[in-house]
Amino acid sequence: FQQTFKRPLPIAVFGQGAIHNQWHLDHRNAMDVSLNPDGPEGQALMDFMRRNGIPFSAFRAAIPGVATGPHIHIGSPSHRY
């Protein structure tokens, strides 16, 4: 990502964050990246993950209790606890 887009991958949360605790989501083995999945950077990241078998979920809008806004979740889906 750094080499292609000349900036670091914008990681919003690596592992468990306060919002995940509030929503009772187990996010310990995942990270959220602040990229719009419809933008060129988001598309490039998702293409890379598809090619390399890395699980992810793309969020295009806020979903109450699930997502605060557009981002890419890297890792298996977070489960409620």
RODO-2510 file (C-alpha; in nm, 4 decimals, decimal comma):
residues 81
     n   res          X          Y          Z
     1     f     0,0000     0,0000     0,0000
     2     q     0,2781     0,2399     0,0997
     3     q     0,4657     0,1777    -0,2241
     4     t     0,1600     0,2207    -0,4458
     5     f    -0,0194     0,5087    -0,2725
     6     k     0,2771     0,6833    -0,1045
     7     r     0,1190     0,6766     0,2407
     8     p     0,0782     0,4231     0,5204
     9     l    -0,2243     0,1976     0,5351
    10     p    -0,4767     0,4013     0,7401
    11     i    -0,5417     0,1533     1,0219
    12     a    -0,8228     0,2853     1,2422
    13     v    -0,8271     0,0017     1,4969
    14     f    -0,5865    -0,2898     1,5372
    15     g    -0,7487    -0,5516     1,7579
    16     q    -1,0121    -0,4735     2,0175
    17     g    -1,1220    -0,1091     2,0423
    18     a    -1,3577     0,0846     2,2674
    19     i    -1,6389     0,0793     2,0100
    20     h    -1,6112    -0,2987     1,9818
    21     n    -1,6379    -0,3308     2,3595
    22     q    -1,9431    -0,1019     2,3583
    23     w    -2,1083    -0,3110     2,0864
    24     h    -1,9961    -0,6427     2,2432
    25     l    -1,8036    -0,7492     1,9322
    26     d    -1,4986    -0,9757     1,9541
    27     h    -1,2518    -0,7869     1,7335
    28     r    -0,9300    -0,9212     1,8906
    29     n    -0,7994    -1,0876     1,5738
    30     a    -0,9017    -0,8212     1,3239
    31     m    -0,8343    -0,4651     1,2169
    32     d    -1,0349    -0,1860     1,0599
    33     v    -0,8888     0,0236     0,7804
    34     s    -1,0231     0,3725     0,7110
    35     l    -1,0710     0,3346     0,3375
    36     n    -1,3886     0,3622     0,1368
    37     p    -1,4275     0,0240    -0,0343
    38     d    -1,5585     0,1983    -0,3476
    39     g    -1,2524     0,4238    -0,3849
    40     p    -0,9362     0,3347    -0,5772
    41     e    -0,7370     0,2662    -0,2590
    42     g    -1,0110     0,0473    -0,1136
    43     q    -1,0463    -0,1425    -0,4410
    44     a    -0,6708    -0,2025    -0,4585
    45     l    -0,6590    -0,3287    -0,0996
    46     m    -0,9539    -0,5629    -0,1536
    47     d    -0,7996    -0,6959    -0,4785
    48     f    -0,4765    -0,7686    -0,2888
    49     m    -0,6643    -0,9497    -0,0129
    50     r    -0,8672    -1,1560    -0,2619
    51     r    -0,5497    -1,2611    -0,4451
    52     n    -0,3871    -1,3615    -0,1158
    53     g    -0,6827    -1,5348     0,0497
    54     i    -0,7114    -1,2790     0,3302
    55     p    -1,0643    -1,2607     0,4741
    56     f    -1,2300    -0,9186     0,4849
    57     s    -1,5647    -0,7408     0,4909
    58     a    -1,6396    -0,4119     0,3177
    59     f    -1,8733    -0,1582     0,4765
    60     r    -2,0020     0,1162     0,2496
    61     a    -2,2089     0,3028     0,5098
    62     a    -2,2785     0,3190     0,8807
    63     i    -2,4821     0,0309     1,0248
    64     p    -2,6085     0,0890     1,3804
    65     g    -2,4316    -0,1428     1,6229
    66     v    -2,2069    -0,2828     1,3485
    67     a    -2,0133    -0,0111     1,1619
    68     t    -1,9553     0,3589     1,2251
    69     g    -1,9103     0,4330     0,8547
    70     p    -1,7344     0,3200     0,5380
    71     h    -1,4290     0,1025     0,6094
    72     i    -1,2684    -0,2318     0,5392
    73     h    -1,2618    -0,4913     0,8162
    74     i    -0,9637    -0,7251     0,7760
    75     g    -1,0040    -1,0663     0,9345
    76     s    -1,2887    -1,3033     1,0024
    77     p    -1,6223    -1,1438     1,0973
    78     s    -1,6461    -1,0214     1,4559
    79     h    -1,8915    -1,2143     1,6701
    80     r    -2,1014    -1,0798     1,9562
    81     y    -2,0192    -1,1827     2,3095
***
